[in-house]
Every structure is written in structure tokens, then in C-alpha cells.
Amino acid sequence: MKKVYKTEYLMTPINEEKIETLCKAIIEKCDDPLGWEQLTKISGLSHSELIALFQIYKQTTPMAYIKNVRRLKVISSPVSPQDQLFTNLLKSHVD
């Protein structure tokens, strides 16, 4: 019962938006070193909040999400990481 309450408490439109914004930032900055400090700074969420919210909204951990984005980037080998097709491809595979 405690876990259900915690999940419902965390599932807010604001938290969902923060995770989506963070995911976009991860895609844009996937070549940069991204650790917990950078993730918490970008999102405004704590380490534990990030873990819980990624489990709820992405069914993965933040670090696994970053690894998957980087893996997909290598597979797709775009001409430019800013290319809209690259971003759409990553989003469709990671989401």
C-alpha cells in the first residue's frame, strides 16, 4: 500500500513534464558526461525522485536511459546529432 501511495503522489503533470524535459536534454547532451549531479541540476529533482519517476514514466533507470540513447546514436550514425530525424528516432526507441 505504501508503494501505491508513493507512486500516486509522484504522478503529477509537473513531474511528468520534468522527466520529458530531462529526456530531451539527455538526447541533446548524450555526448557529454552525464552523472547524477548533472541530472539533478537539469531536472530540479533529487536522486531518489529521479529513480522513482523514471521507473514510473520510462520503466527504466536514468542511467539505463542514457546508455540506451547513446547506443541508439551509434546505431543510427546521423550526419548531425541535431538532426530532427535523429531526435525523433531516439525518442521513438527510448520512450
Backbone as a ProteinNet text record, in pm:
[ID]
protein_1_A
[PRIMARY]
MKKVYKTEYLMTPINEEKIETLCKAIIEKCDDPLGWEQLTKISGLSHSELIALFQIYKQTTPMAYIKNVRRLKVISSPVSPQDQLFTNLLKSHVD
[TERTIARY]
82.7	0	87.1	197.6	285.2	340.7	379.5	434.1	329.3	205.8	98	77.9	77.9	61.8	175.8	297.9	414	404.6	364.6	350.7	246	130.2	25.1	69.9	144.6	194.1	290.7	372.8	472.8	416	304.3	247	167.5	239.9	176.4	216.2	136.1	173.7	307.7	337.8	464.8	582.2	572.9	680.6	695.4	583.3	589.2	660.5	628.2	692.1	842.3	879.1	1020.9	1096.9	1036.5	1102.2	1113.6	1010.6	1015.8	1120.5	1128.6	1228.7	1369.1	1386.2	1515.1	1553.2	1458.5	1486.6	1531.3	1469.2	1510.5	1652.5	1682.4	1816.9	1920.1	1883.5	1973.8	2003.8	1902.2	1921.8	2013.8	1991.9	2074.4	2217.9	2236.3	2368.1	2427.8	2383.7	2425.5	2576.2	2644.8	2790.3	2866.4	2798.8	2861.7	2859.5	2951.7	2943.5	2813.7	2733.3	2607.8	2603.5	2615.5	2606.8	2490.1	2481	2369	2367.2	2483.6	2488.7	2426.2	2462.1	2407	2256.6	2215.3	2072.5	1987.4	2035	1957.1	1955.8	2067	2073.6	1978.3	1977.6	1891.6	1744	1710.6	1570	1513.7	1598.4	1549.3	1492	1519.8	1470.6	1586.8	1555.7	1659.8	1693.7	1802.2	1846.1	1734.8	1675.7	1570.9	1444	1412.1	1295.9	1318.3	1439.2	1470.4	1453.8	1504.8	1492.5	1345.6	1269.2	1127.4	1048.9	1072.5	996.6	1034.3	1160.5	1198.2	1132.7	1124.8	1057.2	909.8	846	703.7	681.3	755.2	726.8	803.9	920.3	1003.5	1031.2	989.9	1011.1	1158.4	1246.7	1389.7	1453.8	1583.2	1655	1711.3	1745.8	1804.6	1934	2019.1	2146	2124.9	2029.7	1998.5	1941.1	1862.4	1806.6	1919.8	2017.7	2131.7	2209.2	2234.7	2306.6	2231.1	2099.1	2017.6	2022.2	2016.1	2025	2159.2	2265.5	2399.2	2411.7	2355.1	2359	2283.9	2166.9	2088.5	2156.4	2229.2	2301.7	2407.8	2480.8	2584.5	2522.7	2411	2344.2	2295.6	2238.6	2178.8	2281.1	2396	2503.1	2452.1	2389.2	2338.5	2451.2	2421.7	2517.2	2537.2	2429.4	2435.3	2348.2	2400.9	2318.7	2196.8	2199.8	2087	1977.5	2006	1911.4	1777.5	1669.4	1536.7	1502.6	1544.5	1516.6	1585.2	1706.8	1779.6	1704.8	1662.1	1588.7	1459.8	1387.3	1262.3	1289	1396.2	1431.4	1462.5	1544.1	1577.7	1453.4	1371.7	1251.5	1161.1	1142.1	1052.4	1108.2	1240.5	1300.8	1315.5	1335.2	1359.1	1229.1	1127.8	1000.9	928.5
-119.5	0	125.9	123.9	239.9	274.2	172.5	195.3	257.4	212.1	267.6	414.7	448.2	587.5	672.3	622.5	696.6	718.8	617.1	628.3	731.8	727.6	825.3	966.4	978.8	1109.1	1168	1084.1	1130.3	1154.2	1092.1	1103.6	1233.4	1340.1	1469.6	1521.8	1607.9	1665.6	1739	1801.9	1873.9	1776.8	1666.4	1567.7	1501.3	1474.7	1415	1511.2	1638.5	1738.3	1748	1740.4	1745.4	1627.3	1509	1390.8	1403.2	1450.4	1467.3	1571.1	1679.1	1782.4	1726.4	1649.1	1587.9	1489.5	1411.8	1315.9	1387.6	1498.4	1578	1631.1	1675.4	1725.7	1613.6	1493.9	1379.1	1349.6	1353.2	1327.9	1433.5	1559	1667.5	1662.6	1616.7	1619.2	1479.7	1384.8	1246	1224.4	1316.4	1304.1	1359.7	1436.4	1495	1395.9	1412.6	1330.8	1365.5	1266.4	1288.4	1197.8	1258.6	1184.6	1236.6	1187	1225.6	1375.5	1435.5	1578.8	1659	1622.4	1692.8	1667.8	1543.8	1510.4	1584.4	1590.9	1660.5	1811	1863.2	2006.7	2042.3	1963.5	1990.2	1977.9	1874.2	1844.2	1916.3	1949.9	2006.9	1901.4	1775.4	1664	1601.1	1535.2	1466.8	1333.4	1274.3	1143.8	1040.2	1031.8	931.5	961.9	1089.6	1125.7	1086.9	1109	1070.7	921.3	842.3	696.6	656.2	707.4	671.1	717.1	839.3	892.4	824.9	791	717.4	579.8	516	386.1	400.3	505.8	527.5	561.4	659.3	712.1	644.8	587.1	528.5	379.7	325.2	185.4	145.1	235.8	211.8	307.6	299.1	392.5	505.8	618	727	686.6	612.6	572.5	473.6	383.6	291	368	469.6	554.3	622.2	677.7	743.5	643.5	525.4	422.9	385.4	375.3	339.6	450.5	575.3	688.4	684.4	661.9	657.3	539.2	425.8	307.2	334	393.4	424.1	527.6	617.8	717.9	649.3	555.3	483.2	403	338.6	257.3	342.4	457.9	540.5	623.8	654.7	732.8	849.2	946.8	1060.3	1152	1230.9	1329.5	1435.6	1476.7	1577.4	1533.2	1533.9	1495.3	1585.3	1703.7	1795.3	1765	1675	1640.2	1596.3	1652.4	1622.4	1473.5	1411.8	1269.1	1187.2	1224.7	1156.3	1168.1	1287.6	1310	1229.2	1227.3	1150.8	1000.7	953.7	811.8	773.9	854	825.4	825.9	925.9	938.5	816.7	771.7	658.7	529.6	514.7	392.5	395.2	512	522.5	529.9	594.2	610.3	483.1
0	0	0	72.1	78.7	-59.7	-137.3	-270.3	-362.1	-354.8	-436.7	-403	-276.6	-235.2	-289.5	-276.7	-324.1	-475.1	-549.2	-694.2	-730.4	-666.6	-694.7	-657.9	-551.5	-507.5	-609.9	-670	-766.2	-905.6	-937.4	-1071.6	-1084.8	-1116.8	-1136.4	-1274.2	-1332.2	-1462.1	-1457.8	-1346.1	-1333.8	-1337.6	-1262.9	-1262.7	-1399.5	-1464.8	-1598.8	-1695.3	-1685.4	-1771	-1741.5	-1613.6	-1577.1	-1636.5	-1632.4	-1688.7	-1839.8	-1906.2	-2052	-2091.2	-2016.5	-2042.8	-2020.8	-1915.5	-1888.5	-1998.9	-2045.7	-2153	-2280.1	-2311.1	-2427.3	-2407.3	-2286.6	-2256.9	-2267.9	-2222.9	-2233.1	-2379.8	-2462.9	-2605.5	-2666.6	-2630	-2683.5	-2631.5	-2508.3	-2444.1	-2429.6	-2509.4	-2489.2	-2506.6	-2574.4	-2589.9	-2470.2	-2386.7	-2269	-2152.8	-2057.9	-1936.5	-1861.4	-1834.2	-1762.7	-1640.5	-1524.8	-1399.5	-1318	-1196.8	-1110.9	-1085	-1068.3	-1040.9	-1156	-1278.7	-1394.9	-1408.1	-1385.7	-1398.5	-1295.6	-1172.7	-1069.5	-1095	-1146.3	-1175.7	-1290.6	-1395.7	-1511.2	-1473.8	-1397.9	-1369.2	-1247.7	-1152.1	-1028.2	-934.5	-965.4	-883.9	-808.3	-698.2	-621.8	-688.2	-643.2	-692.9	-678.7	-561.1	-538.2	-618	-633.6	-715.5	-861.4	-911.6	-1049.2	-1070.9	-979.6	-992.1	-992.8	-898.3	-888.7	-1011.5	-1055.7	-1170.1	-1301	-1319.3	-1440.1	-1440.4	-1325	-1318.2	-1356.4	-1309.6	-1338.1	-1484.8	-1536.5	-1670.4	-1783.1	-1754.1	-1860.3	-1839.2	-1726.8	-1691.6	-1701.2	-1663.1	-1661.7	-1562.2	-1548.2	-1462.1	-1547.2	-1485.8	-1563.3	-1635	-1567.4	-1629.2	-1743.4	-1728.9	-1838.6	-1957.4	-1929.8	-2035.9	-2113.7	-2041.1	-2105.1	-2191.2	-2137.3	-2214.2	-2340.7	-2330.5	-2446.6	-2552.1	-2509.1	-2602.9	-2674.8	-2600.9	-2662	-2758.2	-2720.3	-2807.2	-2936.3	-2926.3	-3044.9	-3133.1	-3072.4	-3151.4	-3236	-3177.3	-3250.3	-3364.2	-3337.9	-3439.2	-3555.5	-3525.6	-3630.6	-3706.6	-3646.4	-3709.8	-3793.8	-3733	-3810.2	-3857.6	-3957.3	-4005.3	-3898.1	-3834.9	-3730.3	-3613.4	-3490.6	-3375.3	-3356.6	-3416.1	-3402.9	-3505.7	-3594.9	-3699.9	-3638.4	-3685.2	-3630.6	-3643.7	-3752.9	-3770.3	-3662.3	-3627	-3521	-3388.2	-3356	-3232	-3230	-3341	-3348.5	-3336.2	-3400.5	-3391.8	-3248	-3182.3	-3043.1	-2956.2	-2973.3	-2890.5	-2909	-3031.3	-3056.3	-2999.1	-2994.2	-2941.4	-2790.7	-2733.8	-2590.4	-2512.1	-2568.9	-2497	-2479.6
[MASK]
+++++++++++++++++++++++++++++++++++++++++++++++++++++++++++++++++++++++++++++++++++++++++++++++

